[in-house]
Amino acid sequence: MDSGNTERPAERALADWTRLLADGDDEAWRWFHERYYVPLLRYAAYRSGNASAASEIVQHAYLRIARHARPFAEEKDFSGWVCCVVRCAAVDHSRHIARRSLLIEKFAHLRAAQSGPDADWQASANHTAALTDEALAKLPAEDAALLRRKYCDGCTTEELATELGTTAKAIEHRLARLRERLREIILRIR
């Protein structure tokens, strides 16, 4: 071994493996999979709280690692980067599940609305309308009228600005403040 080289063999090997990994070398991917798959699977299960989704999360992490791999000299740096990739994949997986659940829920509501009035849905809609009317009654009449003109009558901000002799931007700001006040009133009523 060259006495002028202070690099330890393990560091050199990691640098070589990660360089080959970045180049898409099959042997480097086998090395990576044998060394990291099980720990990454455990970490994905821990981060997601869902052991059954861990393999899917690791699969997405592998795709990101394949796209963004680069040489690393230090094990702690490489391990930290790989853990970060898995953590991001777990967060993305959770977001995907949440979006999918929301979409399924919206679709179910749409199907229920199209197939005829559902008693629970109708009761909920009536409750919401009554709650909105009660909250609007607690606002000054001018503010309630502005909200009704915009959201019930479908007036544009430009039309409202012309009627009130102001700018569309001023109407947008006023509507934003009124929506916030209305939300606070509704939360107090509930």
C-alpha positions as CSV (number, residue, x, y, z in Angstrom):
1,M,0.0,0.0,0.0
2,D,1.3,3.5,-0.9
3,S,2.4,5.3,2.3
4,G,1.4,8.6,0.9
5,N,-2.3,7.5,0.5
6,T,-4.2,8.1,3.8
7,E,-7.5,6.8,2.4
8,R,-8.6,3.6,4.1
9,P,-9.5,0.7,1.9
10,A,-13.1,0.6,3.1
11,E,-13.6,4.3,2.0
12,R,-12.0,3.6,-1.3
13,A,-14.2,0.6,-1.8
14,L,-17.4,2.6,-1.0
15,A,-16.3,5.4,-3.4
16,D,-15.7,2.8,-6.1
17,W,-19.1,1.1,-5.4
18,T,-21.0,4.3,-5.4
19,R,-19.3,5.5,-8.6
20,L,-20.3,2.2,-10.2
21,L,-23.8,2.5,-8.8
22,A,-24.1,6.0,-10.3
23,D,-23.0,4.5,-13.7
24,G,-25.7,1.9,-13.4
25,D,-23.4,-1.1,-13.0
26,D,-25.2,-4.4,-12.4
27,E,-22.6,-5.7,-9.9
28,A,-22.8,-2.4,-7.9
29,W,-26.6,-2.7,-7.8
30,R,-26.3,-6.3,-6.5
31,W,-23.8,-5.0,-3.8
32,F,-26.2,-2.2,-2.9
33,H,-29.2,-4.5,-2.7
34,E,-27.5,-7.1,-0.6
35,R,-26.2,-4.5,1.8
36,Y,-29.1,-2.0,2.1
37,Y,-32.4,-3.7,1.1
38,V,-33.4,-5.1,4.5
39,P,-32.4,-2.0,6.5
40,L,-34.2,0.2,4.0
41,L,-37.2,-2.0,4.2
42,R,-37.3,-1.7,8.0
43,Y,-36.7,2.1,7.8
44,A,-39.5,2.5,5.2
45,A,-41.9,0.5,7.4
46,Y,-41.0,2.7,10.4
47,R,-41.3,6.0,8.5
48,S,-44.6,5.1,6.9
49,G,-46.1,3.2,9.8
50,N,-47.2,0.7,7.3
51,A,-45.2,-2.5,6.9
52,S,-47.2,-3.7,3.9
53,A,-46.3,-0.5,2.0
54,A,-42.6,-0.7,2.8
55,S,-41.5,-2.7,-0.3
56,E,-43.4,-0.3,-2.6
57,I,-41.7,2.7,-0.8
58,V,-38.2,1.1,-1.2
59,Q,-39.0,0.4,-4.8
60,H,-39.7,4.1,-5.4
61,A,-36.5,4.9,-3.5
62,Y,-34.5,2.6,-5.7
63,L,-35.8,4.5,-8.8
64,R,-34.7,7.8,-7.2
65,I,-31.3,6.4,-6.2
66,A,-30.8,5.1,-9.8
67,R,-31.6,8.6,-11.2
68,H,-29.6,10.6,-8.7
69,A,-26.7,8.3,-7.4
70,R,-23.3,9.9,-7.2
71,P,-20.0,8.8,-5.7
72,F,-19.6,9.0,-1.9
73,A,-16.4,8.6,0.0
74,E,-17.9,8.3,3.5
75,E,-20.3,5.6,4.7
76,K,-22.2,8.1,7.0
77,D,-22.8,10.5,4.1
78,F,-24.0,7.7,1.7
79,S,-26.2,6.1,4.4
80,G,-27.6,9.5,5.3
81,W,-28.4,10.3,1.6
82,V,-30.0,6.9,1.1
83,C,-32.1,7.3,4.3
84,C,-33.2,10.8,3.1
85,V,-34.3,9.3,-0.3
86,V,-36.3,6.6,1.5
87,R,-37.8,9.2,3.9
88,C,-38.9,11.3,1.0
89,A,-40.4,8.3,-0.8
90,A,-42.3,7.4,2.4
91,V,-43.7,11.0,2.6
92,D,-44.7,10.9,-1.1
93,H,-46.4,7.5,-0.6
94,S,-48.4,8.9,2.3
95,R,-49.4,11.9,0.2
96,H,-50.4,9.6,-2.6
97,I,-52.6,7.5,-0.3
98,A,-54.2,10.7,1.1
99,R,-54.9,12.1,-2.4
100,R,-56.3,8.8,-3.5
101,S,-58.6,8.5,-0.5
102,L,-59.9,12.0,-1.1
103,L,-60.5,11.3,-4.7
104,I,-62.4,8.1,-3.9
105,E,-64.5,10.0,-1.3
106,K,-65.3,12.8,-3.9
107,F,-66.2,10.2,-6.4
108,A,-68.5,8.4,-4.0
109,H,-70.2,11.8,-3.2
110,L,-70.6,12.4,-7.0
111,R,-72.1,9.0,-7.6
112,A,-74.5,9.5,-4.7
113,A,-75.6,12.9,-6.1
114,Q,-76.1,11.5,-9.6
115,S,-78.0,8.4,-8.5
116,G,-80.6,10.4,-6.6
117,P,-81.0,12.4,-3.4
118,D,-79.6,10.5,-0.5
119,A,-81.2,11.3,2.8
120,D,-77.9,11.7,4.7
121,W,-76.4,13.8,2.0
122,Q,-79.5,16.0,1.8
123,A,-79.5,16.5,5.5
124,S,-75.9,17.5,5.5
125,A,-76.5,19.9,2.7
126,N,-79.4,21.5,4.5
127,H,-77.4,21.7,7.7
128,T,-74.5,23.4,5.8
129,A,-76.9,25.9,4.2
130,A,-78.5,26.7,7.5
131,L,-75.1,27.2,9.1
132,T,-74.0,29.5,6.3
133,D,-77.2,31.6,6.6
134,E,-76.8,31.9,10.3
135,A,-73.2,33.0,9.9
136,L,-74.0,35.5,7.2
137,A,-76.7,37.0,9.5
138,K,-74.0,37.8,12.0
139,L,-72.0,39.9,9.5
140,P,-72.9,43.5,8.7
141,A,-75.5,43.6,6.0
142,E,-73.2,45.2,3.4
143,D,-70.6,42.5,3.9
144,A,-73.1,39.7,3.7
145,A,-74.5,41.2,0.5
146,L,-71.1,41.3,-1.0
147,L,-70.5,37.7,-0.2
148,R,-73.9,36.7,-1.6
149,R,-73.3,38.7,-4.8
150,K,-69.9,37.0,-5.4
151,Y,-70.7,33.4,-4.4
152,C,-74.4,33.0,-4.8
153,D,-75.1,35.3,-7.8
154,G,-71.8,34.6,-9.5
155,C,-70.6,38.2,-10.0
156,T,-67.0,38.7,-11.0
157,T,-64.7,40.8,-8.9
158,E,-64.5,43.3,-11.8
159,E,-68.3,43.6,-11.8
160,L,-68.4,44.1,-8.0
161,A,-65.5,46.7,-8.2
162,T,-67.5,48.7,-10.8
163,E,-70.7,48.6,-8.7
164,L,-68.8,49.7,-5.6
165,G,-66.5,52.2,-7.4
166,T,-63.2,50.6,-6.4
167,T,-60.6,48.2,-7.9
168,A,-60.9,44.5,-8.4
169,K,-57.8,44.0,-6.2
170,A,-59.5,45.9,-3.3
171,I,-62.6,43.6,-3.7
172,E,-60.4,40.5,-3.7
173,H,-58.7,41.6,-0.4
174,R,-62.1,42.5,1.1
175,L,-63.5,39.1,0.1
176,A,-60.5,37.3,1.6
177,R,-61.0,39.1,4.9
178,L,-64.8,38.4,4.8
179,R,-64.2,34.7,4.1
180,E,-61.9,34.5,7.1
181,R,-64.4,36.3,9.3
182,L,-67.2,34.0,8.1
183,R,-65.1,30.9,8.8
184,E,-64.4,32.1,12.3
185,I,-68.1,32.8,12.9
186,I,-69.0,29.3,11.6
187,L,-66.4,27.7,13.9
188,R,-67.9,29.5,16.9
189,I,-71.5,28.4,15.9
190,R,-70.6,24.7,15.7
